[in-house]
Amino acid sequence: MTLSFAKRTALIVLPLVITVAGAWLLMRSLGTGSIIPAQAQTGERKVLYYKSTMTLGEISQTPRKDSMGMDMVPVYEGEEDNAAIKIDPVTMQNMGIRTASVTQGPVHRTIRTVGKIDFDETAVSEVTTRVPGWIEKLYVDSTGKLVHKGEPLFEFYSPDLYLTQREYLLALVQGDAAAAPVLNKLYHLGLSVGQIENLRKTRQVPQTLQMVSPRDGVVVEKNAQQGTMTEPGKTLYRIGDIGKVWVLADIYEQDLPFLQVGQEAVVKLSYMPDRAFRGKVTYIYPTVEEKTRTARARMEFPNPGFFLKPGMFATVEIPALLVSEAVLVPDMAVLRSGEKNTVFVALEGGKFEPREITLGARSGEGNYQVLSGLKPGEIVVTSAQFLLDSESQLREAIQKMLRPPAVPGEHAAHAPQAVPSELTAATAPVQTAYVCPMPEHVSILYGAPGKCPICSMTLVETTVTASPSPAPSSTPDAGHAQGNH
């Protein structure tokens, strides 16, 4: 028998109604009025996109390999603003990433320049006569000859001087009071105390008068000729002492703030590479050469053995202490792009964070002073910062990775810290050298053991450190303090 249309409709609709009612009752029994997505029920994080760990900026909406053949990693919701780069250990090893620690210590710099050796101007004397006369005999007849104080240079005959000596002998007959004016005249004419005493004892006037050297040194200039007439004031000899010499060096303007009177200076000669000569900066000239933009500094060096010869050129090194205590970062860790200096700081979990820093003075040990942006103990990348293949890509990547403007106080930990005044300056690296035990020769440093070429004594081993100079003052004129006038 055939079912009616109404019965057939009821058979179809009734199961649907039962199904909907059962679902409604089930949802009500669970205490919720809507269906919860499976992702929310399991707590799974939402993947925004996939990025390459090798090529910054390469992303994809689906998981795949990047242009370098590496699997792209997911970026989850909440991580898209993170500026750190995460690299797996295998990739880090393949890239050759190396790191170094941010340290704290003094900032040293060595000023290197070329100097010229010259006579000590305060140890140069001229020999002249005060009366006209004739040179009868020469004892020192060539320039460059070494003479000692009191050694005769030449014999001199002067009629005026001869007559004055006879007048003095005649005045002595009448007493010392009558001879006093003539004695004073002899002193003014250039006779020494010894020559006048000899005249009083012998009561004989010598035909000629010996002129002696006023100091130890070498004859720099000689104008005296035997048999010639000389006039008062004419320079007959110029004698310079080379037991102590000057070294005049040109210092560039940017190095002047680090140069102070009293700093230790070291001179080396090209023909004596195993020796170093120690001296001190004694004066900084107040003017700058207009063409070369350099200022002249004067240094004094003891010269035992006369190895430092006036007229020679020498290499000058002046160690200076710029800052007694500072935060230091390796030079190789700094990426320079325009006006910004950036380093990559290694974080936990294989992450690297780009951070902008402010640099100060450069140290001679290959470090830079950090004024802000880093603190001691942090780890920075020193090699393989080439996360991009070109400098332009690197600059673009740094701009993408930098965080938004920081909330005030966010980087307070990276602000430069005040250095306690009680911290003392650390010493420069210690080096081994050899010196002669004779006090007169200790200013010469030798690079190898042996015997002193001056006195043949055995050299003794010693340690040498750079002599720290006073830290430059912040006032503009502090770097131009002058020596004794």
Secondary structure, 3 states (H helix, E strand, C coil): CCCCHHHHHHHHHHHHHHHHHHHHHHHHHCCCCCCCCHHHHHCCCCEEEEECCCCCCCEECCCCECCCCCECEEEECCCCCCCCEECCHHHHHHHCCEEEECEEEEEEEEEEEEEEEEECHHHEEEECCCCCEEEEEECCCCCCCEECCCCEEEEEECHHHHHHHHHHHHHHHCCHHHHHHHHHHHHHCCCCHHHHHHHHHHCCCCCCEEEECCCCEEEEEECCCCCCEECCCCCCEEEECCCEEEEEEEEEHHHHHHCCCCCEEEEEECCEEEEEEEEEEEEEEEEECCCCCEEEEEEEEECHHHCCCCCCEEEEEEEEEEEEEEEEEEHHHCEEECCEEEEEEECCCCEEEEEEEEEEEECCCCEEEEEECCCCCCEEEEECCCCCCCHHHHHHHHHHHCCCCCCCCCCHHHCCCCCCCCCCCCCCCCEEEEECCCHHHCCEEECCCCECCCCCCECEEEEECCCCCCCCCCCCCHHHCCCCC
